[in-house]
Amino acid sequence: MKKIFILAFGLVSFVSTAQKTIVEEKFEKDNLPLNCVLIGKTNKLVIKKGKYVGISTNKEVNSLISYDENGNNQTLLKDGRFMNIGFSTLDNSFIASEYASMKWTSDFKIYNENTVSTLINKDVVFSLFNKDYGLSIVNQEEKSNLDFDKDDIFLQKFFFKNKKVEKIKLDKPSLNITNKDLYFKLKKIDYRVFFIKDHFEFITKIIKKDCKSATLYRTLYDFNGKIIKNIKHEMSINNPFVLSNNGGGKVSSGYGGSGYFFADQLSINNFIIDEDTNDMYLYGFFGKKYKESLNSDIVGYYVIKYDSTGNVVWQKENIINDKKINSFDDPIYLDVSVAIINDKLTFYAYCDINKNFIFYKNLNLSDGVETGGNSISYSDEKTYSMYSNATKDFLIAQYKINNTKIRFDNLSLVYYDTNPKVKLYIDSISSSKNKIYLNTYQSEKGIWLIESDNETYYKVTYFTHE
């Protein structure tokens, strides 16, 4: 099974100037650590504790405890039976459903500091929420599968306090493309919805026939449905684009899974927005010159920085000399992304099928100059199924790079490779007789390293960036 790799992490080399044990506890029967999650810019790690119930794959959460980088903790939930817990990206609220052992969903409440909503029916769905309402983009039939050519488009708000629904009709973006033959296999123009902390966007991309130039269009709306502005990003590189599977569009399999192809223009390359500056970074792989194919062999990667108005700040096209990348014959299995930490941007790619490796390069945010990187190979100890015993493991980590009992996840491997203090700490526990599993999270401020043998103890260590 292909493992999930969090795309928003920083593979950046920093020397930690401090480290701190945040929490270290032994496993207790019916009060086990079940999962953990890092809450965005608050730099708080939340640990879910509870138990497993029979053959149910739903973990029963009984308490929720958050920790800051100083080791201070706060109990967010206790003395209850919960599941499907999720955190808002807009404020400090979170959602928790009533526990049901044999159901995927159940009724839920919204929690915010010292306030709790009344019980909300499980049939209420939304894409984003804060303490007051849930947000969705729907058509006239209140469905989220949108046809921009035919449908009316609405911003729908569900208010948690009075359970009322407000629908705001949106002015749809229009590109006025009159000749689709000028573009690469352009049958229809598809849009994606992209939510940020204070607005949402409709995004689309059209690729020229030469497969080396494209235009990305963004229409920004506030949460009252008013258009804030339209931004256009032009891009042109020297070599043709290479297909990757994380471009925000659709990727479809051929008959019997024998082949893959992109289903819309948004499937090619991707971007990230720096929410502090509103700068945008567009990135992807490029192939061989004069080969007008989106499936060309990988020759290198590109990153283009735009300011908040859409103007190019810098553009880099860097050659890759790595056989694992250059000879990669099925880019659909190659996950590609970037991350921003402090003054660095990291371009990275990894594969968990057939060729197990992580490739990364660091670039300066100011000028795009490449400052280092590496390619890490590992062995994959085992695969997991959602119906296997892995559902009862606190940490899932299965990558092995030496003969010790340490098992890494993706980000742990990279920080072990790049950060001397992290490496020194991991080496200090590598003589363990039991397997130790590592998961790592990063924020703008530091690195959270979670370790456990999944049987007797767990420990969280925090490292600050330099």
C-alpha positions, 0 to 999 in steps of 0.5 A: 500500500502506498504510504501517505506522505504529508506534503507540507513539511520542510526538508531543510538542513538546520542545526538545532541550538536546543532540544527538550523532552516534551512528554515521556510516558508509559503505555497504560491499558485502555489509556493508550496513545492513539495518534498525534497531530501538529496544529499549524502555526500554533506549533502545538502537538496534540496527542489523542489517547484512548483505546481500541474496541474489538475488531473496530477500525475506529479508535475510541478517543477518550482525551485530547492533550496539546503540548507547546514547545516549552512542554506546557500542556492543555487538556482539550477533551476528557471523560468522553468517547470520541472519533473523527477529530479534526482541527480548523485551519482558520482558528483554534476550534476543532471538531469531534464526533461521537464514538461509533464502533461500526460506523464511518461517521456520526453526529458531532460538535464544534469545540472552541476554547470554553465553548461547545456547540450543540450536537450537529447531524452527521449528514452536514458536510463542509470543506472548511470550518471555524468556530461559527460556521462550516464552508462549502462550494456547491452548485444549485443542487447543493452538490460539490461536484461542479461543472463550471460551464453549466452550473451556478456556483454558491458559497454555502455556510452552515451556522453551528449555533442556529443550524441555518444555511446561507447560500451566496451566489458567486460570480464565476471566473471566465477566461474567454478561451475561444480557440482550444486548439492552441493548447495541449489536449484542452477539452474543457477548462477545469477549476479547483477550489483552494482555501487559505486562512482569509480567503478561497480561490478558484484556480485553473491552468492551461498548457500550450501545445509545446508543453513548455509554457502555461498560464495559471489563473487565480480568482480570489474571494472573501468569505462573503463571496465577493471577488477580491482580485484576479491574478494571472501567472505566466510560465515558460521553461526550456524543456517540456513538462513532466507528468506528476501525480500531485498537481491538484488535478485528475489522474486516471488509470488505463484499462486494467491499470496498465497505464496512466494519463492526466485527465485535465490541465491541473494535473501538471506541476503544482504550487505553494503560497507563502501565507505570510508574504502571499508569494507563490512558488510554482514547481515541477519536473522537466524532460528532454528537449524537443520531446513534446511529451508530458511523460518525457524522461526526467532531466531536471526540476524547476521552481518559479517564484511570483510576487502577490501580483503575479510577476516573476521574481526569479526562475530556476531550472536545475539539472538532476544527475541522479539515476533513480530520478533520471531513469524513473519510467513512471512519474505517476508514482513519484510524489513531488512537493515543496515546503517553506521553512524560514528563508529556505524552500525545499523541492522534494520527491519520493517513491514508495513503489519499486524504487524506495528513495527520497530526493531533495534540494534546498533553495534560497527564498530570496534568489532561488540559488540551490544550496544543497540536497541529497538522495536517500535510499532505504529498504521498506520493511513491510506494507500496511493495510487499513484492516491489519494490525497497523490500526493498533500501532501508535506510530507507523514507520517502516523505513530502514537505512542501517542494521539498527532497530530504528524505523523511520518515516519520510521526514525522520529520514531527512532530518537524520540526514541533514540535522546533526542534533537530530542524528546525534539523538537518534544514534543515542537510542539505536542500540535498543533491543526493541524496534523504535518507530519514529515520526517527525513533524515540523513547524516554522519554529522547530522539529517535533520527533515522536518515538515509541516501541508501540508497546511500552512507551512513547516520547516526544522531543522538540528541537529548535531551528537555528 
